[in-house]
Amino acid sequence: MSQLPVVIEEILCSVKHGLMHAVLKALPPEAGLLMVGDPDQLPSVGPGQVLADLIAAKTIPEVHLTEVFRQAAQSRIIQTAHQINAGHMPDLRNPEGLSDLASFPGT
């Protein structure tokens, strides 16, 4: 069985059009490309929203991961992110004691 090269491009949410073009141009025809990104992250500061455009085009398979490994399930960061993604206004009041999320009221 022969092995084909695979290129993994991660943090795709911050990739701009020029960089994506260069990657695709340099990719050998026999190579696979695995693109990894979080559509809820901030987009590229350069031109283009490659990940958002690819997802919207619905021309390539996509998989959504749902388990969070960086923070505990009780993390206020995770809870707030889930509330925002569900379209709800999160509770941003600062709790008593230690917390992994802090908010600062506008002045």
C-alpha positions as CSV (number, residue, x, y, z in Angstrom):
1,M,0.0,0.0,0.0
2,S,1.5,3.3,-1.0
3,Q,1.3,6.3,1.3
4,L,0.2,9.7,0.0
5,P,1.2,13.0,1.7
6,V,-1.3,14.9,3.8
7,V,-0.9,18.5,4.7
8,I,-2.7,19.7,7.8
9,E,-3.6,23.4,7.9
10,E,-4.9,24.5,11.3
11,I,-6.3,27.7,12.7
12,L,-8.0,28.1,9.3
13,C,-10.2,30.9,10.7
14,S,-7.3,33.3,10.6
15,V,-6.0,32.3,7.1
16,K,-6.5,35.0,4.5
17,H,-7.1,34.4,0.8
18,G,-3.4,35.0,-0.3
19,L,-2.0,32.5,2.1
20,M,-4.7,29.9,1.2
21,H,-3.9,30.4,-2.5
22,A,-0.2,29.9,-1.9
23,V,-0.9,26.6,0.1
24,L,-3.2,25.2,-2.6
25,K,-0.7,26.2,-5.4
26,A,2.2,24.5,-3.6
27,L,0.2,21.4,-2.7
28,P,1.2,18.4,-4.9
29,P,-1.8,17.0,-6.9
30,E,-1.6,13.6,-5.1
31,A,-1.6,15.2,-1.6
32,G,-4.5,15.4,0.7
33,L,-5.4,18.6,2.6
34,L,-7.0,18.5,6.1
35,M,-8.2,22.0,7.1
36,V,-8.9,22.6,10.8
37,G,-10.6,25.7,12.2
38,D,-13.2,27.1,14.6
39,P,-15.8,29.2,12.8
40,D,-16.6,30.9,16.1
41,Q,-13.0,32.4,16.3
42,L,-12.1,35.8,15.0
43,P,-11.6,35.9,11.2
44,S,-8.3,36.8,9.5
45,V,-7.1,40.4,9.8
46,G,-6.2,40.2,6.1
47,P,-8.6,40.0,3.2
48,G,-11.0,37.0,3.1
49,Q,-12.7,34.7,5.4
50,V,-11.6,31.4,4.0
51,L,-13.1,29.1,6.6
52,A,-16.5,30.9,6.6
53,D,-16.5,30.9,2.8
54,L,-15.7,27.1,2.6
55,I,-18.4,26.3,5.1
56,A,-21.0,28.5,3.4
57,A,-20.2,26.9,0.0
58,K,-21.1,23.5,1.3
59,T,-18.9,21.8,-1.3
60,I,-16.5,20.0,1.0
61,P,-17.3,17.7,4.0
62,E,-17.2,19.3,7.4
63,V,-17.2,17.9,10.9
64,H,-18.1,19.9,14.1
65,L,-16.4,18.9,17.3
66,T,-18.5,19.4,20.4
67,E,-16.2,18.3,23.3
68,V,-14.0,21.0,24.9
69,F,-10.6,19.9,26.2
70,R,-9.0,23.2,27.1
71,Q,-11.2,24.1,30.0
72,A,-13.3,22.2,32.5
73,A,-17.1,21.9,31.7
74,Q,-17.8,24.2,34.6
75,S,-15.6,27.0,33.1
76,R,-17.4,30.3,32.8
77,I,-15.6,30.8,29.5
78,I,-17.2,27.7,28.1
79,Q,-20.6,28.4,29.6
80,T,-20.5,32.0,28.2
81,A,-19.4,30.8,24.8
82,H,-22.3,28.2,24.6
83,Q,-24.8,30.9,25.7
84,I,-23.5,33.3,23.0
85,N,-23.6,30.6,20.3
86,A,-27.2,29.7,21.3
87,G,-28.1,33.4,20.8
88,H,-28.6,34.2,24.5
89,M,-27.1,37.1,26.5
90,P,-24.7,35.6,29.0
91,D,-24.6,36.6,32.7
92,L,-21.5,38.7,32.8
93,R,-21.7,39.7,36.5
94,N,-18.5,38.9,38.3
95,P,-19.1,36.2,40.9
96,E,-17.7,36.1,44.4
97,G,-14.3,34.2,44.6
98,L,-12.1,33.0,41.8
99,S,-13.4,32.8,38.2
100,D,-11.8,32.2,34.8
101,L,-13.9,35.0,33.3
102,A,-14.1,38.6,34.3
103,S,-16.1,41.5,32.8
104,F,-15.5,45.1,33.1
105,P,-18.5,47.5,32.9
106,G,-18.3,50.3,30.3
107,T,-17.3,53.7,31.5
